[in-house]
Amino acid sequence: QVQLVESGGGLVQAGGSLRLSCAASGRSFSNYRMAWFRQAPGKERGLVASINWSGTTPYHQDSVKGRFTISKDNAKNLVYLQMNSLKPEDTAVYYCAARKLESSDYDYWGQGTQVTVSS
């Protein structure tokens, strides 16, 4: 049974930092791409950052470039999202997801973790 379990969300003041973790289990993800999405109230879910399971080819959405960093710990099967210089507009539920490298659809999703940035 595949599981993606997020942790690390919480309440932080603007300008602060949080690190989200995604624990992946239940199958080999060696040919998968891992991603973080977010969904704010009343808005569609959107891609924030993604990276190959091998740790190559990271991508960051323009609004988070220079502030957020996606990374992996292969030994622990963890995917991280380091979030610095947080802004109130970063407030959202953050989801971890995985898709096959050759696919455009994300097959697996976590339950989400709430990030709230106060001004």
C-alpha positions in Angstrom: 0.0 0.0 0.0 1.5 3.3 -1.2 1.6 6.0 1.4 2.7 9.6 1.2 2.6 11.2 4.7 3.2 14.9 5.1 4.4 16.6 8.3 5.9 19.9 9.4 3.1 22.3 8.8 2.0 24.9 11.3 1.5 28.5 12.1 4.4 30.9 11.5 4.8 34.7 11.3 5.6 36.4 8.0 9.3 36.2 7.3 9.6 32.9 9.2 10.6 29.4 8.0 9.1 25.9 8.0 10.3 22.6 6.6 7.8 20.2 5.3 8.5 16.5 5.1 6.9 13.8 3.0 7.5 10.2 4.0 7.0 7.9 1.0 6.5 4.1 1.4 4.8 1.1 -0.1 6.7 0.8 -3.4 9.8 1.7 -5.3 9.7 5.3 -6.5 12.9 5.1 -8.5 11.2 6.0 -11.7 8.9 8.7 -10.2 8.9 12.4 -9.8 7.9 13.8 -6.5 6.1 17.1 -6.0 4.6 19.6 -3.5 1.3 21.2 -4.4 -0.7 23.7 -2.4 -4.3 24.8 -2.2 -5.5 28.0 -0.6 -9.1 28.5 0.4 -11.2 29.2 -2.7 -8.3 28.6 -5.1 -7.3 25.7 -7.2 -4.5 23.4 -6.2 -1.3 24.3 -7.9 2.2 22.9 -8.3 4.8 24.5 -6.0 7.9 22.4 -6.6 9.0 19.0 -8.0 12.0 16.8 -8.2 13.0 13.4 -9.6 13.3 10.6 -7.1 17.0 10.5 -8.0 17.3 14.1 -6.8 17.8 15.6 -10.3 15.9 18.2 -12.2 14.4 20.3 -9.5 11.6 22.7 -10.4 10.2 25.6 -8.4 7.2 27.7 -9.3 8.1 31.4 -10.0 6.4 32.7 -6.9 8.5 30.6 -4.6 11.9 30.7 -6.4 14.6 31.9 -4.1 12.5 31.2 -1.0 11.5 27.5 -1.2 13.8 24.6 -1.9 12.7 21.0 -2.7 15.2 18.2 -1.8 15.3 14.5 -1.1 16.9 12.2 1.4 17.0 8.9 -0.5 18.3 6.9 2.5 15.2 7.9 4.5 12.7 8.0 1.6 11.9 11.6 2.5 11.0 14.6 0.3 11.5 18.0 1.9 10.2 21.5 1.1 12.3 24.1 2.9 10.2 27.3 3.1 12.0 30.5 4.0 10.8 34.2 4.0 7.2 33.0 4.3 4.4 35.4 3.2 0.7 35.4 4.2 0.0 34.4 0.6 1.8 31.2 1.2 -1.0 30.1 3.5 -2.5 26.9 2.1 -2.8 23.2 2.6 0.4 21.6 1.2 0.2 18.2 -0.5 3.0 15.7 -1.4 2.4 13.8 -4.7 4.1 11.4 -7.0 3.9 10.5 -10.7 5.7 8.2 -13.0 8.5 10.0 -15.0 6.8 9.2 -18.3 3.3 10.4 -17.1 1.8 13.8 -16.6 -0.7 12.7 -14.0 0.1 12.4 -10.4 -0.9 8.9 -9.2 -0.4 9.2 -5.4 -1.3 12.0 -3.0 -0.8 12.6 0.7 -3.4 13.9 3.0 -2.0 17.4 3.2 -0.6 19.6 5.9 -1.8 23.1 6.8 0.6 26.0 6.6 -0.6 29.3 8.0 1.5 32.5 7.7 0.3 35.4 9.9 1.1 39.0 9.0 
